Amino acid sequence: MQMGDVAAPDLISDLPQSIIEIIFTHLPIRDAVRTSILSTKWRYRWATLTELVFDGTCVTLCNDRALVEKSIVNFITGALFLHQGPIHKFQLSTTYLQCCPDIDQWLLFLSRNDIKELILELGEGEWFRVPSCLFNCKKLTRLELHRCEFDPPPNFKGFSSLRSLNLHQVLVAPEAIETLISSCPVLESLSLTYSDSLDLNINAPNLKYLFLEGEFKDVCLENTPLLVEISVAMYMTDDIAEHFEQSSSCNFIKFLGGVPLLNKLVGYIYFTKYLSIGDDPGRLPITYSQLKIIELHQVSFEDMKEIMVVIRLITNSPNLTELKVSGSSNSLAATEEEYDLDVWEKECPSDCSFNHLKFVKMTDIAGVPHEMELIKFMLKNSPVLETMSITPCVFLKDRKLSMLIELVKFRRASDQAEIVFVQN
């Protein structure tokens, strides 16, 4: 700039600190720290950020893993040392750090700085043991741990403000999980994934969203009256299968008997199998009047108990708008067996009508009688249905044409209903 030139106004520097912080939150932490070289005024602007997100890109990567790990540790330690004021969110997502002692010191620092959201997503290898100082973070509203060992101390009274809990591949005693859940009075979202042989009772009166994936011996939704969304994937081992066979109580009622506000239900592998175990509940003591979306995957249509689960569920959900069901590959082996098809007349109310159902999607369909009966039932009792999408099983070859001929003969309550036959 030559003498006499007027300097352009520094519009960004004069913005309110709150606006600058919003800009910073949209930058990678590495770039936010780099703004300190712009001028004296900008040297510590980044240091008052209330949200700190660290990942593998916060340093220069190279083939030397030990060097990258050291660089990440130094960067995070330096950032926390220079930080001023409260830290409301701290996220560490990197495969380069595993069981690193520096994380203990960072968590101790965070526990003294009003941390509200904590996400630790570490790499494979030796798992990180969560230090006791974490349980002193009384203002936590969100806790997400990946590949950690989690052991609450005996005197732990819970997180009174925690609303979201996500434990992914976390080693923790079943009774510790139950105690943790029940001692978080405002918990709204719970996610437990890759759990190992858990026998779980969930007591969470404010819980709204539940995601379970892993090996579960048993799950009882003991006190969850506000649940609106459930997603479950259950993996089966020989021990768990044996435990299931010895069970006499009704899993359907234990799991779905106390969720009157349910809006969306997604059940993956073995979910309908799990619900079918135990005594038949008969007429359900609950109507799912809020349930709009049901997804049931890998349903065994040669297992009468699983078929009863499907019937009980859909006929007690009068306001369904979307239904998705996939068959099990085992169904193909049973195509020639005899079936009790009268169950659809006996168990389905004669006045059953799905007055809001617009979309039905059936996948991996082998054309076994009970699959066809379900399709017939939905077409017959859905007056506003728009689309019935059917994708046959990949192993089904010769019977596709006969299945299609049978489908087009079914009576439709909706003049607008279109059958879409999807060929793989």
Salt bridges, closest charged atoms under 4 A:
ASP14 OD1 - LYS41 NZ 3.98
ASP31 OD1 - ARG34 NH1 3.52
ASP114 OD1 - LYS139 NZ 3.49
GLU117 OE1 - ARG142 NH1 3.45
GLU144 OE1 - ARG142 NH2 2.93
GLU144 OE2 - HIS146 NE2 2.93
GLU149 OE1 - ARG129 NH1 3.23
ASP151 OD2 - ARG129 NH2 3.27
GLU188 OE2 - ARG163 NH1 3.02
ASP218 OD2 - LYS254 NZ 2.52
ASP280 OD2 - ARG312 NH2 3.05
GLU295 OE1 - HIS297 NE2 3.36
ASP303 OD2 - LYS273 NZ 3.40
GLU322 OE2 - LYS324 NZ 3.47
GLU347 OE1 - ARG312 NH1 2.96
GLU373 OE2 - LYS376 NZ 3.30
